[in-house]
Amino acid sequence: MHSIELEGCRETAEPVVTWFMKEYLPDAFFFLVVEEKDLSEECVDGWCVRETQNEFLIQLHKGLGDNYISVLLHELHHMWQYYHDLPRDEEETLREELRLLNKYNQNH
C-alpha cells in the first residue's frame, strides 16, 4: 500500500498520480509527497528525491504551464526507477514521459 500527499498541487495532479500508481505500482509500499514550489533558483521544472528506501519527494515548479502533466509523469517515472533500484536514465525517462503522456491522455 502507498501513502500519497499532495501539497499545494493543482487539481490535475491527483488524477495523474492516481492513474500512474494503479498502472505501474499497484502493490508497492511507499510514501510519496508531491509538492509545488518555486524552483526558479534551481533552474529545473521538477525533481524526484528518494529520501529513504520507501519515501519519495517530488517537487514541481509552480510556474509550469501546459507541460505540467508531462513534468509530473517524468518525475513519477524517476520514482519508479528509484523504487525498482534501476539506474536513473534521463534519455529513457524523456522517451517514457511521451509514452506515459499519450497513454494517460487516451484514458482520460
C-alpha positions as a Python dict, from the first residue, in 0.01 Angstrom:
ca = {
    (1, 'M'): (0, 0, 0),
    (2, 'H'): (114, 352, -61),
    (3, 'S'): (52, 684, 104),
    (4, 'I'): (36, 993, -116),
    (5, 'E'): (28, 1354, -3),
    (6, 'L'): (-29, 1637, -249),
    (7, 'E'): (80, 1970, -106),
    (8, 'G'): (-19, 2285, -289),
    (9, 'C'): (-66, 2097, -616),
    (10, 'R'): (-308, 2174, -895),
    (11, 'E'): (-626, 1971, -920),
    (12, 'T'): (-483, 1790, -1222),
    (13, 'A'): (-210, 1630, -1009),
    (14, 'E'): (-435, 1390, -820),
    (15, 'P'): (-581, 1201, -1120),
    (16, 'V'): (-236, 1176, -1281),
    (17, 'V'): (-70, 1038, -968),
    (18, 'T'): (-360, 801, -901),
    (19, 'W'): (-354, 670, -1258),
    (20, 'F'): (24, 620, -1252),
    (21, 'M'): (12, 431, -922),
    (22, 'K'): (-265, 199, -1041),
    (23, 'E'): (-85, 130, -1370),
    (24, 'Y'): (276, 97, -1258),
    (25, 'L'): (299, 49, -882),
    (26, 'P'): (-33, -105, -771),
    (27, 'D'): (112, -329, -499),
    (28, 'A'): (403, -111, -397),
    (29, 'F'): (464, 3, -40),
    (30, 'F'): (592, 361, -17),
    (31, 'F'): (526, 715, 97),
    (32, 'L'): (514, 989, -166),
    (33, 'V'): (486, 1363, -121),
    (34, 'V'): (424, 1576, -429),
    (35, 'E'): (451, 1950, -380),
    (36, 'E'): (466, 2262, -589),
    (37, 'K'): (714, 2531, -503),
    (38, 'D'): (925, 2797, -666),
    (39, 'L'): (1223, 2617, -820),
    (40, 'S'): (1343, 2919, -1022),
    (41, 'E'): (1676, 2937, -845),
    (42, 'E'): (1739, 2566, -911),
    (43, 'C'): (1663, 2611, -1285),
    (44, 'V'): (1457, 2289, -1304),
    (45, 'D'): (1094, 2212, -1380),
    (46, 'G'): (1088, 1940, -1119),
    (47, 'W'): (1277, 1665, -946),
    (48, 'C'): (1232, 1344, -759),
    (49, 'V'): (1430, 1261, -447),
    (50, 'R'): (1447, 926, -275),
    (51, 'E'): (1463, 1019, 92),
    (52, 'T'): (1469, 665, 232),
    (53, 'Q'): (1416, 320, 84),
    (54, 'N'): (1039, 373, 58),
    (55, 'E'): (999, 750, 92),
    (56, 'F'): (997, 983, -208),
    (57, 'L'): (957, 1356, -263),
    (58, 'I'): (858, 1507, -596),
    (59, 'Q'): (878, 1884, -628),
    (60, 'L'): (731, 2065, -927),
    (61, 'H'): (798, 2425, -1022),
    (62, 'K'): (498, 2648, -950),
    (63, 'G'): (549, 2833, -1278),
    (64, 'L'): (486, 2534, -1505),
    (65, 'G'): (246, 2589, -1792),
    (66, 'D'): (98, 2338, -2033),
    (67, 'N'): (380, 2092, -1961),
    (68, 'Y'): (264, 2035, -1602),
    (69, 'I'): (136, 1680, -1657),
    (70, 'S'): (442, 1587, -1866),
    (71, 'V'): (679, 1703, -1593),
    (72, 'L'): (478, 1522, -1326),
    (73, 'L'): (485, 1197, -1529),
    (74, 'H'): (858, 1245, -1589),
    (75, 'E'): (923, 1268, -1215),
    (76, 'L'): (689, 977, -1140),
    (77, 'H'): (893, 767, -1382),
    (78, 'H'): (1209, 862, -1191),
    (79, 'M'): (1034, 749, -872),
    (80, 'W'): (952, 418, -1045),
    (81, 'Q'): (1321, 382, -1139),
    (82, 'Y'): (1432, 451, -782),
    (83, 'Y'): (1170, 218, -637),
    (84, 'H'): (1296, -67, -856),
    (85, 'D'): (1662, 22, -790),
    (86, 'L'): (1719, 96, -1157),
    (87, 'P'): (1978, 349, -1268),
    (88, 'R'): (1843, 695, -1336),
    (89, 'D'): (1843, 725, -1714),
    (90, 'E'): (1738, 1068, -1839),
    (91, 'E'): (1714, 969, -2206),
    (92, 'E'): (1491, 673, -2123),
    (93, 'T'): (1280, 892, -1896),
    (94, 'L'): (1228, 1151, -2171),
    (95, 'R'): (1107, 878, -2409),
    (96, 'E'): (892, 728, -2134),
    (97, 'E'): (745, 1068, -2049),
    (98, 'L'): (598, 1094, -2401),
    (99, 'R'): (466, 738, -2391),
    (100, 'L'): (310, 792, -2048),
    (101, 'L'): (153, 1120, -2155),
    (102, 'N'): (-4, 956, -2462),
    (103, 'K'): (-129, 663, -2257),
    (104, 'Y'): (-269, 890, -1985),
    (105, 'N'): (-445, 1112, -2242),
    (106, 'Q'): (-603, 806, -2407),
    (107, 'N'): (-752, 703, -2073),
    (108, 'H'): (-874, 1049, -1966),
}
